[in-house]
Structures are given as C-alpha cells and as structure tokens.
Amino acid sequence: MNWQAWLITWLPYGLTLLILFWLFTLTLRDGLTLRTAKISLALILGITMLTIGAKMTYLYLRLRGDQFSQYLIPAYGENYYLRILWDLSQPLLWSLLIGLGLVVVFLILRRILKSPLVDTTDFLVVMLAIIAVGPTNVLVLILGGFGLMLLWQIFKIFSGQKISRLERLQITPFVLVVAMAVMVLSNFPFYFKFLNLLRLI
C-alpha cells in the first residue's frame, strides 16, 4: 500500500474515531449539547463524503494514461466511474436509511409512551455512530448499546438508586463505546469470525 492509499484509508478512520471519543468524553462530563451533536454528525458525514471523493480521484489518477486500464473496465465502459461511485456510496446510503428508520421508531415510541424516551441529541449520536461503523455493524451497535445500557440500569438498581419508568434512556455513552469498539475490532479477522458464529452478519 503506497502512502496515498494509506492516507485515504487511515486518516478518515482516525478522525472519525477521535470525534467519537471526543463525544464520549463530553457525555461523561454532561457537556454534550444538541449543537455539538449536529456539528459532529456534519463532520462525520463530511469526512465520509470526502473519503468517497478521494477514493474516486485516486482510482482515476491510477487508471489515467495506463494502456492496460481498458481491460479493467470492459463490463461498464463509460459508466465505470458511476458504478464505482455507486459502490463506494452504498454503505453511506444504507447507513443513512437505517439511521432514519431508527429515528422514526424512536419517535413513534415516544408518541406512544408520551414521554421523552430518547432526546434529539441521542437521535443524532445514534445516526453518526451508524455512519461511523457502517451498515454491516448496525445490529452489533444497537444490541451492544442497549445491552450495556441495560447492564448499567441493573447496576444502578442493585446499588440502591431509584429509576423512574418514564426516565429518558441514556443511550448515548453506550452507543459511543460500542461504536469505538467496533471500529477498532473490525481491523481484526477474529471479530468477523465471531459475528459469523453468532449469525450477526
């Protein structure tokens, strides 16, 4: 892997991980605001779209002027780059659709229960976490986030703290922890073998 490919691969990864960690530290200090969540979502969306553009540009520069490149694209011809753009954009589009679907579910639950089950900030954090981990890891993200939250609630109950039935779910820190863990673990083959074993992918 040359330095351009390395930069395109790891710089967005590192920046996204830093944003998630920053949000997590803000959450621990009760400093996470709606404005911060909006800015973070915009940053992660921007990083993702810039990465797609950088990969397209890198591919174009690699193939431009190569007399053998025509043999790499016989199936698509002039539409080859549109096809590559579509392939690179699919994870982002699926992540946005899944995130919007979860937001709709939360809104419906909030209307049915007539309580602030999840705050708008939580909606945005869940959305940006889904974009960060990609659509293939959404189930792990949601199950892991709610699982950690449930364990925390059980711990609070056993430690004698009272929990209201209509109390707002504190999902943000748990989703961020799972998102960071998924981003790190997805670099190791055993992670995908484990998910296959559990039939989660």
Summary of the structure (lengths in Angstrom):
residues: 201
radius of gyration: 20.0
end to end distance: 27.7
largest distance: 72.5
contacts: 536
relative contact order: 0.11
helix: 79%
strand: 0%
